[in-house]
C-alpha cells in the first residue's frame, strides 16, 4: 500500500515500482455526491512514463511466455481473493469517487461480478480451449491463438470495478491470454484504480509473474494517448468510453496497424409491439423503469431509445412512464463531466425537435444530478434526422419514438446505427404481434450485437454465449465481444499456425496429447477433448 | 456468355445483367509472354456502376438471408462444376493474361484447388459449425456468427483462379457465410475474371439465388475504390495485393468503421541453421530453389529473405544458390507492372548496399521477365536499415543475410516486420541447432502467421488449421486467416447474441436441436454435435 503525500501527486506504478511520475501536471477527482474535489493529486503522465511502461511491458511479455499458464491462473485467483478481502476499502473509495451506492450496487453486485470474472479467466487460462487449437493430422498443420503483446486498457467511468482498467473484463481477458497490461485509469475514479493496482502488484509478486505485468498511469495528454495505442510494442488496446475520444484513439491505432477494441456509445433500441402493450402495458412500465433509471441510466446497455405504436395503449404507456420519471428520485451522476454532457445531449435533442415529457433540467445544488428526462418525437420526425436523434444522452434520459404503423417502425429501425443491444417485446397470449416481429427483427438483428425478447438489456451476463459488442459505431469491429469468457480473450491474441513443426517444439495445447486433457481441440474438423 | 464487340468496352455485371458500364475510360490487359496488349477493352467504372452494384448487393443480402443455406451450398457446387467443365477456356484466358503455364500450374494445380475450395465452402455452409454456435442453457443466452453484408473483393494478380475476385478464397468464404460479393477484377487478368462471372451468374440462376449475389466491375478510380470500401452498405472488404494500394483502402475503410482484411507484402524469412547446412547443405539448395523460383517467385509466401551463418557451409550454400539462379531459365512475370516494380525494388536494395550475386537486370525483349536475382548483405548492415532491407522484391529475387553469430541472427529477426510465414531449418541427426532454434523461434513465432520447420512456405494448404495471415503489415489484423475453411469465413460475419429470444425465432443453428445434426455447438462450455 502506498501513502499519499499531501501536496504531492501520488506515484505511478511502473515495472513493479511505485515511482514519482514524470508528470506535466496534476488532476483531482470530484465527489459527485457533494460536488467537492477530492484532495488527492494525481499526475498527468508525460511520454516518459509511457515509454518506461512500454519498455517494462515488452520485457514482461517475453517473460510471461516462459512463465507457464499456471502462474498466470494463480495470479488471477490470488488477485480475486485480495479484492474480496479488500471489499470495504474498494467500495468506500469507489463510492466517494463515483457516487454509486455502496450496497447493493458496488459491494454486492459489481464487486462479486469482478472477482467472479477474474476466477473464470483463471479457469479459461488453465483449460486452454479459448485458443481454439486446431489440428489437421494428415497435413501435420496445427494452429491456435497466442498472446499478442502488451495491452493498453482504458476503462470507463461507469463500472469502477467490473470494467476497471486493472480489474475489469478487458484486463481479465488480456492477462488470461498471456499479455501484460498497461492500465490508464479513468479520470473519474483514479484512487479506486490505484487501490486495484496495489492489490494486483502484490498478487503479481506472490504468483511470481514479471513485475511489468501490471502497470498503472492515471492520465496522459491526448497526443500521448494516441502515441501509446499506436506504439510498435503495443499488441492491442481495449477502450470503453466516449465516442469522440475512442474514435481519436482508433484513428491512431488503425494507422499503425494496431488492433483496438472499442466499446462506444449505444442507444439500445427497445420496441414495444402493440399486442404486448395491450396485454401487459402496466407491467411493461415497471419493467422499463427498473432498467432505464438503474444506475442513473449510466449503463452502456441503457434502453435509451423506445419505439411504440401511436395508439391508445402506446400513449398510455408513455404517460405512465413520464409520470414515473417525474416521481422517481434523481440519482447521482458519475461526475460533473457526465452532468455537463447529459445537459448538452438533452438540449441537442430538444433543439432537433424532441418534446420534453419529463425533466430537462439539472438538479439544483452541488450534487451531480439531472432530472429524470423523457423526450418524445414521432417516427416521421425521426427519419428526417436519424443521426441527430441518436445522440446518446448518457444518464437518466430516454427518447420515445411514436410510429403510426409497423411500416414507420421499420423505417425507424432502418435509420439506426450499430448498437450493442436491441429488444422487442411482443404479445405472449396470442400471435397478434408475430407479423410485425418478423419485419422488425430481421433489421434489428442486423444492427445490434445482442438481440433480446421480452427482457431489458441492462443485465450483461458473464456468459460464454454473451456478446457485449455490436456493429460500428457501438464498437470498432462487429466480430468481437468485450464480455463473456473465453470469447473475449480472442481480442488480445494472434493466430499462429505451426506447419510441420517438430512435436516437442509445439505449444502445449498443440502437442499430442495436449498438456491439459480438458482442452477442447478441433481435430480434423471434429471437436475433441485431450 | 457475353460477346465482346470490337472497339467497345465489354459490359459489367450488375444485378444479374451484363450492361454497358458508366465508364470514365477503358484499359487493356497485356500478354506478358509477348508484351503485346490484348485487344479487349475493359471499362473503368465511374461511381454510378459502384452505386448500382451496392444497391443490388444490399437487396440481394436481405434476400439471401431468406434463401436458406442449402441454396447457397448448391450454388457453390454448381459453380465448381461449371468451372471444372470450362477448364480449357479458363486456362487459355488466364495463360494469355498472366503468362502462368497452362500445365501443370493453371490446369492441374490452381484450377482443382479453386473448385476444391468452393466445394469445401459448400460443405462448411451446410454443416454450420463455422458460425461457432454457443449456448448457455442456464441463462438462455445463445450466440453465433451471421452474414455481415455485401463484401467487396479485390483479388491479386498472381492467382487468377484460387484468389480470383469471383472464384478464390475470399469469394468462397464471403458467399459461404451468406454474403453477396462485388468483385473488382484484377487489372492484369480482367478477361479471366469476366469468364468466372459468366459461369457464376449462370450458377446463381440455376441455384435460385438473388441475381445481385455476384457482381463484377473491372476497375475504378482510386477515390471510388476508397468510397466503395467505406460505403455504409458494405459489410467488409477482402483485398490481396500491393501494400501501397491496400493501405489506402484500409485508411478509408477504417475511418468508416468497416472491416477490411488485407493480405499485403511479406518477405517470408527462412533461417538455415548451421547444423542443417552441415548435414544436408546441397539438399537444402534444391529445396530452396524448388520454392523460391516457383511461379517466377510471384507467391505471397515466396521465401525472399534468407538468414544463414557466415561460415564455410553458409558460404557454400550461397554460392550454389547463386550458380543455380544464374543457370535457371527466367520465368515470365505477370505483367509489365510487376516487371517495373521488381526492377525498382532490386535497385532500391542495391542502393541500400546489397551486393548482387546473380541477376539484377531486366531480360531483353518484349517478354515481361527479369533475370533471377540473388542479393546479399551482412547482418550488421541489415540492422542499420531493417525497413529498407525488407523492401519486397515481388518476383524472382531474394536477399540473403549473412550473420556472424546466433546473436546477430536474433538481432535480424528482431528487426523484421510482421510476415505471413517464417521457417527454420535445423539439424535432424543431432541436437546441435537446438539452442539456436529456441532463441530464434520465439521471436519468429511472434512475427509470423505461420511458423514452419524444415519445409518451404510456398504451399498454402486449404486446411482448417492453416493460417494464411500474420501480424501487420503482412495483413491488417493478426487474428484472421485468408485461407482455410471454415475459419476464413469469420472475417465476413458478425457475432450476434440471442438473449431470451423465443425458441422458434432463433436461427437454425441455435435451435434445440439445430437444423443439422452435424453442427458442432459449444453448449455450456462443452463442444457437442446436434
Interface residues (C-beta under 8 A of the other chain):
Chain A: X62 X65 X129 X134 X135 X136 X139 X141 X142 X143 X145 X146 X148 X149 X250 X251 X254 X255 X256 X257 X258 X259 X418 X421 X437 X441 X442 X445 X446 X448 X449 X450 X451 X452 X453 X454 X455 X457 X461 X463 X464 X465 X466 X467 X469 X471 X472 X473 X476 X477 X478 X479 X480 X481 X487 X490 X491 X493 X494 X495 X496 X497 X498 X499 X500 X501 X502 X505 X520 X522 X524 X525 X526 X527
Chain B: X62 X65 X129 X134 X135 X136 X139 X141 X142 X143 X145 X146 X148 X149 X250 X251 X254 X255 X256 X257 X258 X259 X418 X421 X437 X441 X442 X445 X446 X448 X449 X450 X451 X452 X453 X454 X455 X457 X461 X463 X464 X465 X466 X467 X469 X471 X472 X473 X476 X477 X478 X479 X480 X481 X487 X490 X491 X493 X494 X495 X496 X497 X498 X499 X500 X501 X502 X505 X520 X522 X524 X525 X526 X527
